[in-house]
Amino acid sequence: MPAGLVALALGGFGIGLTEFVIAGLLPQVSRSLAVSEVAAGWLISGYALTVAVGAIAVTAATARLPRKPVLVGLVVLFVIGNLLSAVAPNYPVMLLGRVVAALCHGTFFGLGSLVARRLVPPERASRAVAVMFAGLTVSNVLGVPFGALVGERWGWRATFWAITGIGVLAAVAIAALVPAWAGKVPAGGRADGLRAQVSAFRSTQVWLTLAATALGYGGMFGAFSYLAYTFTEVTGFSSTDVAWLLVVYGSGLVAGNMAGGRGADHNRDLTLIVSLAGLTATLVAFGLLASSPAASVVLVFLTGVFGFASVPGMITRVTDHAHGVPLAAGANVSASNIGNALGAWLGGLAISAGLGYTAPLYVGAGIVLLGLAVMTYAALREAHPSPDSARSLDRKASM
């Protein structure tokens, strides 16, 4: 495994910790900064909204720059954001720190995926992306318990100091281990200017892949957002059991990420269709069997497996159809965050309508089913292009 991939995974681990760790610290932060639970919640939602916007804006602003220095700079921005959070004397500074840290998120994973796939032969591209995203999935497993443990023992600020230290290590590792050639913008390539970046979005396949990404993520996150209520109010687990159940879910993310990367290198569209179909079936089964503790443990693990198995393939698919432009990779991260917000909102509406705490599982299954339909259509369209599309491809090939 190239050392540069390990460095990128370390950066992904730190960024993932920043995203997930706050969930276990909100009560402490709320008391310390004397703000309501609703205001404290903006430290999560504000981060997510910034990721959705920043993934596009920051990627567009840095598209013509060498990618390795940009990656290092993004991690430095991440360090600054977490440093602000660690020393924040009040809520506005804390929120500013979260926003600054979030600005690096989407572009790091977008550009990082392009650099990662250049470190390996083309036939291993999705597996390379999966290795980089392994840092994010592992942080999902460790983020909440890590934050809770450090925060309980040394206070919530110590958690952000620790993440700041991880960011410094990641910046040094990327600077030292990622080869400069892997981060060069292709000379004369489609990735050079903003006009070329935007023109890549003329591809129908790009938009279909972004839609499938948003719907796949949205369905999974719509269910995930309310899993704690499902476990305690339907399954009968205690609130103290939720932490280890989320670790089971996170372990599924890790396994699904690696399996999905390997599968996508073998047959990408089939892997994406199978993962979305598997997630749909798992969420329906979860809703039906949520009252069984044993079934719930198995199904929450499978939710993680199928939920993240599509990630490496979606990223390589959208960047391939966009001719490798960074803006498409950033747009994929934005699409996933938009899907997250949509899924959580619809799941909450279902609960508010009195449909019960299994309703988000069925809502999530419905959203993913739409994503499966979009992905199946995209795969069929690519396998059997229309005559006009075929002639267009022939013209591009002759250029």
C-alpha positions in Angstrom: 0.0 0.0 0.0 1.5 3.4 -1.0 2.5 5.5 2.1 0.7 8.4 0.6 -2.7 6.6 0.9 -2.0 6.1 4.6 -1.3 9.8 5.0 -4.6 10.7 3.2 -6.4 8.2 5.4 -5.0 9.9 8.5 -6.3 13.2 7.3 -9.7 11.6 6.7 -9.6 10.2 10.2 -9.0 13.6 11.7 -11.7 15.3 9.6 -14.1 12.5 10.4 -13.5 12.8 14.2 -14.3 16.5 13.9 -17.6 15.7 12.3 -18.7 12.9 14.6 -17.1 13.7 18.0 -19.3 16.7 18.8 -22.4 14.4 19.2 -21.0 13.0 22.4 -19.9 16.4 23.7 -23.0 18.5 23.2 -24.3 18.4 26.8 -20.9 19.5 28.1 -20.5 22.2 25.5 -24.0 23.5 26.1 -23.4 23.8 29.8 -19.9 25.3 29.5 -20.9 28.0 27.0 -24.3 28.6 28.6 -26.4 28.0 25.4 -29.5 26.0 24.8 -29.6 22.5 23.4 -31.1 23.9 20.2 -28.2 26.4 19.8 -25.7 23.6 20.6 -27.3 21.5 17.9 -26.1 24.1 15.3 -22.6 23.0 16.0 -23.6 19.8 14.1 -26.1 21.2 11.5 -23.9 24.3 10.8 -21.0 22.0 10.1 -23.0 19.9 7.7 -24.4 22.9 5.8 -20.9 24.4 5.5 -19.6 21.1 4.1 -22.4 21.1 1.5 -21.5 24.7 0.3 -17.8 24.6 0.9 -17.3 21.4 -1.1 -18.3 23.3 -4.3 -17.0 26.8 -3.5 -13.5 25.8 -2.1 -13.0 23.2 -4.9 -13.8 25.7 -7.6 -11.5 28.3 -6.0 -8.5 25.8 -5.9 -9.2 23.8 -9.1 -6.1 25.2 -11.0 -3.7 24.8 -8.1 -1.4 21.8 -7.6 -3.4 19.3 -5.5 -0.8 18.3 -2.9 -0.2 21.9 -1.6 -4.0 22.4 -1.6 -4.5 19.2 0.5 -1.8 20.4 3.0 -3.5 23.8 3.1 -6.9 22.2 3.7 -5.6 20.3 6.7 -4.0 23.4 8.1 -7.4 25.1 7.8 -8.8 22.1 9.7 -6.2 22.6 12.4 -7.1 26.3 12.7 -10.8 25.5 13.0 -10.3 22.9 15.7 -7.8 25.2 17.5 -10.5 27.9 17.6 -13.0 25.3 19.1 -10.4 24.2 21.7 -9.9 27.8 23.0 -13.3 29.2 22.3 -14.3 31.7 25.1 -17.9 31.8 23.9 -20.5 30.2 21.6 -19.9 32.4 18.5 -16.2 31.6 18.4 -17.0 27.9 18.9 -19.4 28.0 16.0 -16.8 29.9 13.9 -14.3 27.1 14.6 -16.8 24.5 13.4 -17.5 26.4 10.2 -13.7 26.9 9.5 -13.0 23.2 10.1 -16.0 22.3 7.8 -14.7 24.3 4.9 -11.9 21.8 4.3 -14.1 18.7 4.5 -15.7 18.3 1.1 -12.7 19.5 -0.9 -10.3 17.3 1.0 -12.3 14.2 0.2 -12.9 15.3 -3.3 -9.4 16.2 -4.2 -8.0 13.4 -2.0 -9.9 10.8 -4.0 -8.4 12.1 -7.2 -4.9 12.0 -5.8 -5.5 8.6 -4.1 -6.5 6.9 -7.4 -3.3 8.3 -9.1 -1.2 6.4 -6.6 -2.3 3.0 -7.8 -2.9 1.3 -11.2 -6.2 2.2 -12.8 -7.7 -1.2 -12.0 -7.3 -0.5 -8.3 -8.8 3.1 -8.3 -11.9 2.3 -6.2 -9.9 0.4 -3.7 -7.5 3.3 -3.3 -10.4 5.7 -2.7 -11.8 3.1 -0.1 -8.4 3.2 1.7 -8.6 7.0 2.0 -12.2 6.8 3.2 -11.2 4.2 5.7 -10.0 7.0 7.9 -13.5 8.5 7.8 -15.3 5.2 8.6 -12.9 4.3 11.4 -13.5 7.8 12.9 -17.3 7.0 12.8 -16.6 3.9 15.0 -14.3 5.8 17.4 -15.5 9.4 17.2 -18.4 9.4 19.7 -16.8 7.1 22.3 -13.4 8.9 21.9 -15.0 12.3 22.5 -17.0 11.0 25.4 -14.0 9.4 27.1 -11.6 12.3 26.7 -14.3 14.8 27.4 -15.4 13.0 30.6 -11.9 12.7 31.9 -10.3 16.0 30.8 -13.1 18.2 29.6 -14.5 18.8 26.1 -11.7 21.2 25.2 -9.2 18.4 25.5 -11.0 16.5 22.8 -10.5 19.4 20.3 -6.8 19.8 21.4 -6.3 16.1 20.6 -8.0 16.5 17.2 -5.8 19.5 16.5 -2.7 17.4 17.2 -4.0 14.7 14.8 -4.4 17.4 12.2 -0.8 18.5 12.6 0.4 15.0 12.2 -1.8 14.5 9.1 -0.5 17.7 7.5 3.1 16.6 8.0 2.4 13.1 6.7 0.7 14.4 3.5 3.6 16.8 2.9 6.2 14.1 3.4 4.5 11.0 1.9 2.2 12.1 -0.9 4.4 12.4 -4.1 4.2 15.7 -5.9 3.5 14.1 -9.2 0.3 12.6 -7.8 -1.0 16.0 -7.0 -0.3 17.7 -10.3 -3.2 19.1 -12.4 -3.1 17.3 -15.7 -1.5 19.6 -18.3 -4.1 20.9 -20.8 -6.7 18.6 -19.2 -10.4 19.2 -18.6 -9.5 20.1 -15.0 -7.7 23.3 -15.9 -10.3 26.1 -15.8 -13.6 26.9 -14.2 -15.4 26.8 -17.5 -14.0 23.3 -18.2 -15.0 22.3 -14.7 -18.6 23.4 -15.2 -18.8 22.0 -18.7 -18.3 18.5 -17.2 -21.7 18.8 -15.7 -23.3 18.6 -19.1 -23.0 14.8 -18.8 -26.2 13.2 -17.9 -24.3 10.4 -16.2 -22.7 12.9 -13.8 -26.1 14.1 -12.7 -27.6 10.6 -12.4 -24.6 9.6 -10.2 -25.0 12.6 -8.0 -28.7 11.9 -7.7 -28.1 8.3 -6.8 -25.4 9.4 -4.2 -27.8 11.9 -2.6 -30.7 9.4 -2.4 -28.5 6.5 -1.2 -27.0 8.7 1.6 -30.3 10.3 2.3 -32.0 7.0 2.9 -29.3 5.7 5.2 -29.0 8.9 7.2 -32.7 9.3 7.5 -32.7 5.9 9.3 -29.5 6.5 11.2 -30.5 9.9 12.6 -33.2 8.2 14.7 -31.6 4.8 15.5 -31.2 5.7 19.2 -35.0 6.2 19.5 -35.6 2.9 17.6 -33.2 1.0 19.9 -34.6 2.4 23.2 -38.3 2.9 22.4 -38.9 -0.2 20.1 -36.2 -2.7 20.6 -36.0 -2.2 24.4 -32.3 -1.5 24.7 -31.2 0.9 27.5 -29.8 4.3 26.6 -26.3 3.1 27.8 -26.5 0.4 25.1 -26.7 2.9 22.3 -23.0 3.7 22.3 -21.9 0.1 21.6 -24.7 -0.4 19.1 -23.4 2.6 17.1 -19.9 1.0 17.2 -21.5 -2.0 15.6 -23.0 0.2 12.9 -19.6 2.0 12.4 -17.9 -1.4 12.1 -20.3 -2.1 9.3 -19.3 1.1 7.6 -15.6 0.1 7.7 -16.4 -3.4 6.3 -18.7 -2.0 3.6 -16.3 0.7 2.5 -13.5 -1.8 1.8 -15.8 -4.4 0.2 -17.4 -1.8 -1.9 -14.0 -0.5 -3.2 -12.9 -4.0 -4.1 -16.2 -4.8 -5.8 -16.3 -1.5 -7.7 -12.9 -2.3 -9.2 -14.3 -5.6 -10.5 -17.7 -4.4 -11.7 -18.6 -0.9 -10.6 -22.2 -0.5 -11.7 -23.2 -4.0 -10.5 -21.6 -3.2 -7.1 -23.5 0.0 -6.8 -26.8 -1.6 -7.7 -26.3 -4.5 -5.3 -25.3 -2.2 -2.4 -28.4 0.0 -2.9 -30.7 -3.0 -3.2 -29.1 -4.5 -0.1 -29.6 -1.3 1.8 -33.3 -1.1 0.8 -33.9 -4.7 1.9 -32.0 -4.2 5.1 -33.9 -1.1 6.1 -37.3 -2.8 5.4 -36.2 -5.9 7.4 -35.0 -3.6 10.2 -38.4 -2.0 10.4 -40.2 -5.3 10.5 -37.8 -6.9 13.1 -36.9 -3.9 15.2 -38.6 -5.4 18.3 -36.0 -8.2 18.3 -32.7 -7.3 20.0 -30.7 -10.0 18.2 -32.1 -9.1 14.7 -31.5 -5.4 15.4 -27.8 -5.9 16.1 -27.3 -7.9 12.9 -29.4 -5.4 10.8 -27.7 -2.3 12.2 -24.3 -3.8 11.1 -25.7 -4.6 7.7 -27.1 -1.1 7.4 -23.5 0.2 7.8 -22.1 -2.4 5.3 -24.6 -1.7 2.5 -24.8 2.0 3.3 -21.1 2.7 2.7 -20.4 0.0 0.1 -21.5 2.4 -2.6 -19.2 5.3 -1.6 -15.9 4.4 -3.4 -17.7 3.4 -6.6 -19.9 6.5 -6.7 -16.9 8.8 -6.4 -14.9 7.1 -9.1 -18.0 6.9 -11.3 -18.8 10.6 -11.1 -15.2 11.7 -11.6 -14.8 9.3 -14.6 -17.8 10.7 -16.3 -16.7 14.2 -15.5 -13.3 13.5 -17.0 -11.5 13.9 -13.6 -12.5 17.4 -12.8 -12.2 18.2 -9.0 -15.5 20.1 -9.0 -17.4 16.8 -9.7 -15.7 15.1 -6.7 -16.6 18.1 -4.5 -20.2 18.0 -5.9 -20.4 14.3 -4.9 -19.6 15.3 -1.2 -22.2 18.1 -1.4 -24.8 15.7 -2.8 -24.2 13.3 0.1 -24.7 16.1 2.6 -27.8 17.3 0.9 -29.1 13.8 1.0 -28.3 13.5 4.7 -30.3 16.7 5.5 -33.2 15.5 3.3 -33.3 12.0 4.9 -33.1 13.3 8.5 -35.9 15.9 7.7 -38.2 13.3 6.2 -37.6 10.8 9.0 -38.4 13.5 11.5 -41.6 14.3 9.7 -42.7 10.7 9.8 -42.2 10.6 13.6 -44.0 13.9 14.0 -46.9 12.4 12.0 -47.3 9.7 14.7 -46.0 6.9 12.6 -43.7 5.6 15.3 -40.0 5.2 15.7 -39.7 2.5 13.0 -41.1 5.0 10.4 -37.7 6.5 9.6 -36.5 3.0 8.6 -39.3 2.7 6.0 -38.8 6.3 4.9 -35.1 5.6 4.4 -35.9 2.4 2.5 -38.2 4.4 0.1 -35.5 7.0 -0.5 -32.9 4.4 -1.2 -35.3 2.6 -3.5 -35.5 5.8 -5.6 -31.7 5.9 -5.6 -31.6 2.2 -6.8 -34.0 3.1 -9.7 -31.8 6.1 -10.7 -28.6 4.0 -10.5 -30.2 1.1 -12.5 -31.3 3.6 -15.2 -27.8 5.1 -15.3 -26.2 1.7 -15.7 -28.6 0.6 -18.4 -28.1 4.0 -20.2 -24.4 3.5 -20.1 -24.5 -0.1 -21.3 -26.9 0.7 -24.1 -26.3 4.3 -25.2 -28.7 6.0 -27.6 -27.5 6.5 -31.2 -27.0 10.2 -30.5 -25.0 9.5 -27.3 -22.8 7.0 -29.2 -22.1 9.5 -32.0 -21.2 12.0 -29.3 -18.8 9.6 -27.7 -17.2 8.8 -31.1 -16.6 12.5 -31.7 -15.0 12.9 -28.3 -12.8 9.9 -28.9 -11.6 11.3 -32.2 -10.7 14.7 -30.7 
